[in-house]
Amino acid sequence: MPDRQDCPWITLPTDQLRIYFNMCIIKYFLNIISPGNDMLDKMLALFAEYPEVDLGALGFPSGSWQDEPLWSTQR
């Protein structure tokens, strides 16, 4: 977990032991070192290709998790 968040972060309650939290950490740092990255687009393409994957089991919050500040803003 970043000690301080200088960039947008997540606001919904998240289980830190799930994959989603790790993906958020990766996205946070990627936004810093590679602004305008396409991580979200690639993830959405993967989820579309493999619809049988249960995002809830991976810790993704129900609803529009991609609308979280971390995912919805470009640095």
C-alpha positions as CSV (number, residue, x, y, z in Angstrom):
1,M,0.0,0.0,0.0
2,P,1.4,3.4,-0.9
3,D,2.4,5.4,2.2
4,R,0.9,8.5,0.7
5,Q,-1.3,8.9,-2.3
6,D,-0.1,11.7,-4.6
7,C,-2.2,10.3,-7.4
8,P,-5.8,9.1,-7.6
9,W,-6.5,6.0,-5.5
10,I,-9.4,3.7,-4.8
11,T,-12.4,4.7,-2.6
12,L,-14.4,1.5,-2.3
13,P,-13.6,-1.0,0.5
14,T,-11.1,-3.5,-0.9
15,D,-9.7,-6.8,0.5
16,Q,-6.0,-6.3,0.5
17,L,-5.4,-10.1,0.2
18,R,-7.2,-10.3,-3.2
19,I,-5.9,-9.9,-6.7
20,Y,-7.8,-6.7,-7.3
21,F,-5.8,-4.9,-4.6
22,N,-2.6,-6.0,-6.2
23,M,-3.8,-4.8,-9.6
24,C,-4.6,-1.4,-8.0
25,I,-1.0,-1.2,-6.7
26,I,0.4,-2.0,-10.1
27,K,-2.0,0.5,-11.8
28,Y,-1.1,3.2,-9.2
29,F,2.7,2.9,-9.9
30,L,2.2,2.5,-13.7
31,N,0.2,5.7,-13.7
32,I,3.2,7.4,-12.2
33,I,5.9,6.0,-14.5
34,S,3.8,5.7,-17.7
35,P,1.0,8.3,-17.8
36,G,-1.6,7.4,-20.3
37,N,-1.0,3.7,-20.1
38,D,-3.5,1.2,-21.4
39,M,-3.6,-1.2,-18.5
40,L,-7.4,-0.8,-18.1
41,D,-8.1,-1.4,-21.8
42,K,-6.0,-4.5,-21.7
43,M,-7.7,-5.8,-18.6
44,L,-11.2,-5.2,-20.0
45,A,-10.2,-7.0,-23.2
46,L,-9.0,-10.0,-21.1
47,F,-12.2,-10.0,-19.1
48,A,-14.3,-9.9,-22.4
49,E,-12.2,-12.8,-23.8
50,Y,-12.7,-14.9,-20.6
51,P,-16.2,-14.0,-19.3
52,E,-16.1,-17.2,-17.1
53,V,-13.7,-15.5,-14.8
54,D,-15.5,-14.4,-11.6
55,L,-14.2,-10.9,-10.9
56,G,-15.9,-11.0,-7.5
57,A,-13.7,-14.0,-6.5
58,L,-10.7,-11.9,-7.5
59,G,-11.8,-9.1,-5.1
60,F,-13.1,-6.7,-7.7
61,P,-15.9,-4.6,-6.1
62,S,-19.4,-5.1,-7.5
63,G,-20.6,-2.4,-9.8
64,S,-18.4,0.0,-11.8
65,W,-15.0,-0.6,-10.2
66,Q,-13.5,1.0,-13.3
67,D,-15.1,4.3,-12.3
68,E,-12.9,4.5,-9.3
69,P,-10.5,7.5,-9.4
70,L,-7.5,5.2,-9.9
71,W,-9.0,3.6,-13.0
72,S,-11.0,6.5,-14.5
73,T,-8.4,9.2,-14.6
74,Q,-5.3,9.6,-16.7
75,R,-2.3,11.3,-15.1
